[in-house]
Amino acid sequence: MSPTFVAGIEVPACECGAAMPCIDSWHAALAVEQSDPMMYAWHAPLVCAFVLQHRSRLLPRHADGQFRILQFYVDQGIEATNRLAQHQISRNRRSASGYDMAPLAPYTALPKSVPPADFPLGVNDLRDSAGGFVSDGHRAYGDRMYRLAQTTIRAWLRPREQS
């Protein structure tokens, strides 16, 4: 990957393979979610996709569940994903704490291989043509989030060298 220059200054590529770092888009999306409940609906897939694409943020004990949540989202949709998230939150508030993996059992485990070096889509691709996230509507943002989740899953499932 060749270096990217902004105003004559070399900008390092992102660890997900994007030409420009994703961190600003990541923080901007999280900030917009706080003031826009409709955009917040995609919080779980956004977090899972971002973490799975950025090795330095990946916590091994959560990675498999995050990978399965993305698959659940692509398979079942955002409403079912949010019901699952609410189930997990309420379960953790009761005495029967702990993560309930039963709804995620049918989905493929995170491969125990070298993480993908690059992803076809990243968090920067969630921005709309106006540079925001939902200027073109929540449905359009949801479509971009869905594609991001799909490409993240596919990248992890591509055959690679085993660790």
C-alpha positions in Angstrom: 0.0 0.0 0.0 1.5 3.3 -1.0 1.5 6.2 1.5 -1.3 8.8 1.5 -0.5 12.5 1.7 -2.8 15.2 3.1 -1.6 18.7 2.6 1.8 17.4 1.9 2.0 15.4 5.1 2.2 11.6 5.0 -0.8 10.0 6.8 -0.2 6.4 7.9 -2.6 3.8 6.6 -5.0 2.3 9.1 -4.4 -1.2 10.5 -7.6 -2.4 8.8 -6.0 -1.7 5.4 -7.8 1.6 4.8 -5.7 4.3 3.2 -6.8 6.8 5.9 -7.0 6.1 9.6 -10.6 5.1 10.8 -10.4 6.4 14.3 -11.9 9.8 13.6 -14.8 8.2 11.7 -15.2 5.8 14.6 -15.4 8.5 17.2 -17.7 10.6 15.1 -20.1 7.7 14.6 -20.2 7.0 18.3 -20.8 10.7 19.0 -23.7 10.9 16.5 -25.2 7.8 18.0 -25.5 9.6 21.4 -27.8 12.2 19.9 -29.6 10.1 17.4 -31.5 7.1 18.8 -32.3 5.9 15.3 -28.6 5.7 14.4 -27.9 4.1 17.8 -29.8 1.1 16.7 -26.7 0.0 14.8 -24.4 0.4 17.8 -23.7 -3.3 18.4 -22.8 -4.1 14.7 -20.7 -0.9 14.5 -18.7 -1.9 17.6 -18.3 -5.5 16.5 -17.2 -4.6 12.9 -14.7 -1.9 14.1 -13.1 -4.1 16.7 -12.9 -7.1 14.4 -11.2 -4.9 11.8 -8.6 -3.4 14.2 -6.3 -6.0 15.7 -5.1 -3.6 18.4 -8.7 -3.3 19.8 -9.5 -7.0 19.6 -9.9 -8.6 23.0 -9.6 -12.4 22.5 -12.2 -13.3 25.1 -14.9 -11.2 23.3 -13.8 -11.7 19.7 -15.7 -14.9 19.0 -19.0 -13.5 20.4 -18.5 -10.3 18.4 -17.9 -12.3 15.2 -21.1 -14.3 15.9 -23.1 -11.2 16.6 -22.1 -9.8 13.2 -23.3 -13.0 11.6 -26.5 -12.9 13.6 -27.1 -9.3 12.5 -26.5 -10.1 8.8 -28.8 -13.2 9.1 -31.6 -11.9 11.4 -31.5 -8.1 10.9 -31.1 -5.1 13.2 -34.3 -5.5 15.2 -33.4 -9.1 16.2 -29.9 -8.0 17.0 -31.1 -5.3 19.3 -33.5 -7.8 21.0 -30.5 -10.0 21.5 -28.5 -7.2 23.0 -31.3 -6.3 25.3 -31.6 -9.9 26.4 -27.9 -9.9 27.2 -28.1 -6.6 29.1 -31.1 -7.7 31.2 -29.4 -11.1 31.8 -26.3 -9.4 33.2 -28.4 -7.3 35.5 -30.1 -10.3 37.1 -28.5 -12.9 39.3 -28.0 -15.2 36.2 -25.2 -13.1 35.0 -23.0 -14.2 32.1 -23.2 -14.0 28.4 -25.8 -16.3 26.8 -24.2 -17.9 23.8 -27.1 -20.1 22.9 -28.6 -17.7 20.4 -25.2 -17.4 18.7 -24.4 -21.1 18.7 -25.6 -21.7 15.1 -23.1 -19.2 13.7 -19.5 -19.9 12.7 -16.8 -19.4 15.3 -14.1 -16.8 14.7 -11.4 -18.6 12.7 -8.2 -19.2 14.7 -6.1 -17.8 11.9 -4.0 -14.7 11.3 -6.4 -11.7 11.3 -7.1 -10.3 7.9 -4.6 -7.7 6.8 -7.2 -5.6 5.0 -11.0 -5.2 4.6 -12.9 -4.1 1.4 -15.0 -1.7 3.5 -14.2 0.1 6.7 -15.7 2.6 9.2 -14.8 5.4 6.8 -17.2 3.9 4.3 -20.1 4.5 6.7 -20.0 8.2 5.9 -22.5 9.5 3.3 -21.8 11.8 0.4 -22.2 14.8 2.7 -19.5 13.5 5.0 -21.9 12.7 7.8 -23.6 9.4 8.5 -27.4 9.9 8.1 -27.7 13.0 5.9 -29.1 10.6 3.3 -31.4 8.8 5.8 -31.2 6.1 8.4 -32.1 3.4 6.0 -29.1 4.3 3.8 -26.8 4.3 6.8 -28.3 0.9 7.8 -27.5 -0.4 4.3 -23.9 0.8 4.6 -23.7 -0.8 8.0 -25.0 -4.1 6.6 -22.4 -4.1 3.8 -19.7 -3.3 6.4 -20.8 -6.3 8.5 -20.9 -8.6 5.5 -17.4 -7.7 4.2 -16.0 -8.0 7.7 -17.4 -11.5 8.0 -16.2 -12.5 4.6 -12.7 -11.2 5.2 -12.4 -13.3 8.4 -13.6 -16.4 6.5 -11.2 -16.0 3.6 -8.5 -18.7 3.8 -5.3 -17.5 5.2 -2.2 -18.8 6.9 -2.9 -20.6 10.2 -1.5 -19.2 13.4 
